[in-house]
Amino acid sequence: MSKKITTEYKQSTEKKDDEFDLLQGRMSYSILDVIEHMISCGMSEEEIMKLILRDVQQIVDIHFEEES
């Protein structure tokens, strides 16, 4: 069984992050978790980059198709 690698975005206690910063931070940590998992599965950097970019592109495309 693989180790748990999930990270959690923690909001700064010194300054309140605005909603955009909070969402961007959560997204970054989520992508980093996926990358770490892919690395632990033995995937190459090239494969990881290709799949992450593909998935992000699909999410963006679907969002804008639904808004049209």
C-alpha positions as CSV (number, residue, x, y, z in Angstrom):
1,M,0.0,0.0,0.0
2,S,1.4,3.4,-0.9
3,K,2.0,6.2,1.6
4,K,-0.5,9.0,1.9
5,I,0.9,12.0,0.1
6,T,-2.1,14.4,0.2
7,T,-1.2,17.9,1.2
8,E,-3.6,20.5,2.5
9,Y,-3.5,24.2,1.5
10,K,-3.4,26.2,4.7
11,Q,-4.6,29.8,4.6
12,S,-2.1,32.3,6.0
13,T,-2.8,33.5,9.5
14,E,-1.0,36.7,9.0
15,K,-2.9,37.9,5.9
16,K,-6.3,36.7,4.7
17,D,-6.0,35.2,1.2
18,D,-8.6,36.4,-1.1
19,E,-10.8,33.8,-2.8
20,F,-8.7,33.6,-5.9
21,D,-5.5,33.1,-3.9
22,L,-7.2,30.4,-1.9
23,L,-8.5,28.5,-4.9
24,Q,-5.2,28.8,-6.8
25,G,-3.3,27.5,-3.7
26,R,-5.7,24.5,-3.4
27,M,-5.3,23.8,-7.1
28,S,-1.5,23.9,-6.9
29,Y,-1.4,21.5,-4.0
30,S,-3.8,19.2,-5.7
31,I,-1.7,19.0,-8.9
32,L,1.4,18.5,-6.8
33,D,-0.3,15.5,-5.1
34,V,-1.2,14.0,-8.5
35,I,2.4,14.5,-9.7
36,E,3.8,12.8,-6.5
37,H,1.5,9.9,-7.0
38,M,2.5,9.5,-10.7
39,I,6.2,9.6,-9.7
40,S,5.6,6.9,-7.1
41,C,4.0,4.8,-9.9
42,G,7.2,5.1,-11.9
43,M,5.9,7.5,-14.6
44,S,8.5,9.7,-16.4
45,E,8.5,13.5,-16.2
46,E,7.5,13.6,-19.8
47,E,4.5,11.3,-19.3
48,I,3.4,13.2,-16.2
49,M,3.6,16.6,-17.9
50,K,1.6,15.3,-20.9
51,L,-1.2,13.9,-18.8
52,I,-1.5,16.8,-16.4
53,L,-1.6,19.3,-19.3
54,R,-4.1,17.1,-21.1
55,D,-6.4,16.9,-18.1
56,V,-6.2,20.6,-17.3
57,Q,-7.0,21.4,-21.0
58,Q,-10.0,19.0,-20.9
59,I,-11.3,20.7,-17.7
60,V,-11.0,24.2,-19.2
61,D,-12.6,23.0,-22.5
62,I,-15.5,21.4,-20.8
63,H,-16.2,24.4,-18.7
64,F,-16.3,26.8,-21.6
65,E,-18.4,24.4,-23.7
66,E,-21.0,24.2,-20.9
67,E,-21.1,28.0,-20.7
68,S,-21.8,28.4,-24.4
